[in-house]
Amino acid sequence: MSKLNLHNSLTRTAEPFIPLHDKQVGMYTCGPTVYHFAHIGNLRTYIFEDVLRRVLEMNGYTIKHVMNITDVGHLTSDADEGEDKLERSAREEHISAYVLAQKYTAAFIADLRKLNVELPHVMPKATEHIAEQIALIKKLEEKGFTYRTSDGIYFDTAKLPDYGKLTNLKEQDLKEGARVVVNPEKRNANDFALWKFSPKDVQRQMQWDSPWGTGFPGWHIECSAMAMKYLGETFDIHAGGIDHLPIHHPNEIAQSEAATGKPFVRYWLHGEFLRLEKERMGKSAGNILTLSELEQKGYPPLAYRYLVLNTHYRKPLAFSQEALDGAKSALASLHDKVRQMPETEIGCAEFEQRFMEAVNDNLNTPRALAVLWDLLKSQYPDGAKHRTLLVFDKVLGLGLADIKPIHAPKAVMDLVAERERARQQKKFGRSDQLRSEIEQLGYLVEDTAEGSVVKPRT
């Protein structure tokens, strides 16, 4: 069997995956901030992470998958400025922040289920782990990594010599701090909030007592506190969108390693953006498209999953209606072919090996899909193809196991065979007559490059 290789953002290279504990893998993936519906750009990241988990499982690993739910502390600026996104949206929708978080968490989980994304084993909420976050901040304070300003407790990045190693930040970049809004009270431009004080003139719904005053946790601290609680101080894999690469993930590393003195994560993986006409899709840009909106336009959720799989996770995905139409058509064709296939216990070992080589090459799903279509064009019996397609789908997640073979009556299949012969002999009048007879028996027949496909009439 081929060995799994993953591109590690920390080393900026593809390298063999070697877990800390034999066949046990700890994996943390950054979850949503539940102040609005997830858009399809967000969902691309969760599909990539789902493929990662499925590939690990196919390689025989037992996974403990943790994904956070951010329901407090994520401000409108990633640089610790602005209003809490949950508090703002709750005010706009005239509901409590807690009800708002429940609403959008449920919608997010529903989207994952529609996309055949395996749910994490643990989905901790930031609001339910305030004590763990306070304890982690206290540890950083005891080690001399924090300082106080008028609006909160901050991490002093100058105290950590290798701060920014995930993105290879240069000292000049750190001094200029071009990527963040500069707070004049911060010692260094890239310092970040661990705990924010509640504004004196604003009544927050979400706030807690702490050794430093009433307030709420900064955005970054939750991931470190919850990841280490459920996976330990050092674990195997941390994945997320590429938007977390400049700020959020470097800050996670900094506060975690400063607190424990140990490496935080061994493999960091980041998925690229989905783009609309060369622009990133995002709520702030006002150009979001949700999965429900795609469904309303007649696109099955798995058609979007198929579209995502057609582009490598480390490359931007150019989204268009034409591309989605193509994915919808390809998925429907695949489902139709599976529907025609008998079930058997023997697969196609040659193609299963090729598929494993593709997905073990840093999750190369476009190459894996090419192997799938090569299999369908091959001379292997349909039963063997069916068995191998089900193996492929353990990674691809395209719902093939849910498709039941058509067991059309012998009379129907005899007419289909006769019609196929008429088509080959260019007797198109007879072919049309036989199509009508098949429809009268309750079935439809469609012509494809690989032959006739039979479906029940709906």
C-alpha positions, -999 to +999 in steps of 0.1 A: +000+000+000+012+035-008+023+057+021+003+088+031+020+121+024+006+155+036+017+190+029+026+205+062+023+243+064+048+243+093+076+229+072+062+241+039+067+208+022+049+175+016+061+148+041+052+113+052+025+112+078+038+096+110+014+098+140+025+102+176+008+071+188+009+043+162-026+040+147-042+067+170-046+102+154-056+133+172-071+159+147-084+194+154-102+214+128-113+251+132-151+253+133-175+280+125-183+313+142-220+307+146-234+342+140-248+335+105-252+307+080-221+291+067-215+299+030-203+275+004-168+289+006-167+280+043-181+245+035-154+239+010-130+238+040-151+213+059-153+190+028-115+191+025-111+183+062-137+155+058-116+140+030-085+142+052-103+123+079-117+097+055-082+091+040-067+087+074-094+061+082-089+043+049-052+040+059-062+022+090-060+050+116-084+055+144-093+092+146-103+115+174-117+145+156-124+177+176-140+208+160-147+239+180-179+260+178-170+297+183-200+312+200-183+342+217-152+364+214-148+366+176-147+403+170-155+420+137-118+425+132-095+396+135-071+420+153-091+422+185-110+453+175-147+460+169-179+443+182-184+407+190-200+391+159-225+371+180-236+401+200-241+422+169-261+396+150-282+388+180-292+425+183-300+427+146-322+395+148-338+406+181-329+373+199-305+364+226-269+356+216-273+321+230-304+314+209-286+328+179-257+305+184-280+275+188-298+285+156-267+287+134-250+258+150-280+236+141-280+250+105-242+243+102-246+207+113-275+202+089-253+215+060-225+190+070-250+161+070-263+171+035-227+171+022-219+137+037-194+152+060-186+130+090-194+149+122-166+154+146-164+132+177-163+163+199-177+197+191-169+219+221-184+253+225-163+283+236-189+294+261-189+260+278-151+261+283-145+295+299-128+280+330-103+262+307-095+294+289-090+314+321-067+286+334-046+288+303-043+326+305-033+323+342-005+299+332+007+324+305+006+352+331+026+331+356+053+326+329+055+362+321+039+362+286+010+387+293+004+423+301-026+445+308-040+474+288-072+494+293-092+470+272-078+436+281-050+411+288-026+407+259+000+381+248+035+396+244+048+382+211+082+396+217+087+371+246+085+342+221+116+341+198+099+319+171+066+337+170+052+336+135+071+305+124+041+290+108+040+318+082+078+325+083+072+361+093+102+383+091+112+406+119+105+437+098+070+424+091+064+420+128+076+455+135+054+470+108+023+450+118+007+457+085-017+428+088-034+441+120-051+472+133-026+489+156-038+495+192-015+522+206-015+504+240+000+472+225+037+467+230+041+451+197+018+453+166+012+416+165+003+411+202-032+397+206-059+397+232-063+368+256-091+383+276-112+414+267-128+436+294-165+443+289-170+479+278-183+501+307-209+517+285-223+485+269-242+457+285-230+424+270-251+393+270-220+371+272-195+380+299-178+363+328-159+371+360-122+365+358-090+373+379-085+404+357-121+417+356-155+410+340-152+402+303-149+375+277-121+355+261-102+366+230-109+346+198-076+327+197-075+313+232-105+290+229-089+268+203-058+262+223-077+255+255-102+231+240-077+214+217-054+206+245-082+195+268-095+169+243-063+160+225-034+167+248-006+193+248+008+179+216-013+162+189-010+152+153-030+174+129-046+208+129-065+219+098-084+249+086-089+275+059-060+295+045-075+326+061-063+313+095-027+311+083-016+347+089-032+354+123-053+328+141-030+297+138+003+315+146-014+329+177-027+294+187+009+281+184+023+310+203+000+308+234+000+270+235+038+265+232+045+294+256+022+277+282+035+241+279+070+244+265+061+216+241+054+215+203+016+222+199+008+204+166+030+183+142+011+187+109-007+219+099-030+217+068-047+246+051-074+247+024-075+274-002-104+298-009-134+295-031-135+325-055-162+342-074-147+359-105-113+360-088-126+374-055-128+355-023-163+346-011-170+361+023-197+375+045-179+408+049-177+411+011-215+406+008-212+379-019-221+348+000-240+319-014-254+292+010-260+255+004-297+261+009-297+287-019-280+261-042-307+236-033-334+262-042-318+266-076-321+228-082-286+217-072-282+186-049-257+193-021-236+164-033-232+181-067-214+208-048-193+182-030-184+167-064-174+202-076-151+207-046-134+173-051-126+183-087-101+209-075-071+201-052-077+216-017-045+237-019-056+254-051-083+282-053-116+269-066-132+291-093-169+289-087-194+294-115-228+282-124-213+264-155-189+245-133-217+235-109-239+224-138-210+202-150-206+187-115-244+181-113-244+163-146-213+142-138-227+132-104-261+123-120-243+102-146-223+084-119-254+077-099-272+063-130-243+040-137-242+027-102-280+021-103-274-003-133-247-023-116-252-057-098-237-061-064-208-085-059-181-092-034-151-090-057-136-056-067-109-043-090-077-044-070-057-026-097-080+004-096-082+004-058-044+006-057-044+035-081-071+053-061-051+049-028-020+063-045-040+093-056-056+102-022-024+094-003-006+119-025-016+148-003-054+142-008-053+145-046-090+141-052-090+154-089-067+125-097-088+101-076-119+111-097-100+105-129-093+070-116-130+065-109-139+074-145-111+053-159-126+024-139-160+030-155-145+029-190-126-003-182-134-039-193-140-051-158-175-066-151-201-042-138-203-061-105-166-057-098-168-020-107-197-015-083-177-031-055-147-009-061-168+023-065-181+016-030-145+015-018-137+048-035-168+064-019-155+058+016-132+088+008-153+106-019-185+106+001-208+109-029-236+087-016-230+057-038-237+032-011-272+047-008-281+040-044-301+008-048-296-012-080-326-013-104-342-047-106-363-041-137-385-070-148-371-094-175-398-081-200-384-046-196-347-056-199-356-077-230-371-046-246-341-026-237-318-051-253-339-052-284-339-014-286-301-013-282-298-036-312-322-015-332-301+016-325-269-001-336-287-011-368-298+025-372-335+014-371-345+046-353-382+043-359-382+009-342-360+022-314-386+050-307-414+025-307-395+003-282-389+033-260-426+039-258-433+003-249-407+005-221-423+037-207-457+020-207-442-007-184-432+021-159-395+026-169-375+053-187-345+045-209-317+070-215-289+067-241-253+073-230-219+067-245-216+035-225-251+022-235-287+024-224-296+034-188-329+023-173-347+041-146-381+037-129-406+064-139-412+089-110 
